[in-house]
Amino acid sequence: MTDQTQLIPGNTLLTNSPEEGRALAVKMARLIIKITQPDAEMREKLRPKYANDAAMLIAIGQTVAMEFATIAKANDYWKEEVK
């Protein structure tokens, strides 16, 4: 991991809305990939493999869902806003 990569953007999981929380979850999932494979050229080479593999795409969706669940919990499910 490089010193410049911040795994939790802004160093907080708190967001103003579920939409912002979902966007943060996607960003965090992308950062996981960047940290796991720091070589941008290699990530580009690998992209066609996972872009055409349903199982890998589902795994990406599951990763985002896990990040979003963590963010939602940290935001107390946005309290009364969405209930």
Sequence and secondary structure as in RCSB ss.txt:
>XXXX:A:sequence
MTDQTQLIPGNTLLTNSPEEGRALAVKMARLIIKITQPDAEMREKLRPKYANDAAMLIAIGQTVAMEFATIAKAN
DYWKEEVK
>XXXX:A:secstr
  TT  SSGGG    SSHHHHHHHHHHHHHHHHHHHS  HHHHHHHHHHHHT HHHHHHHHHHHHHHHHHHHHHT
GGGTTTT 
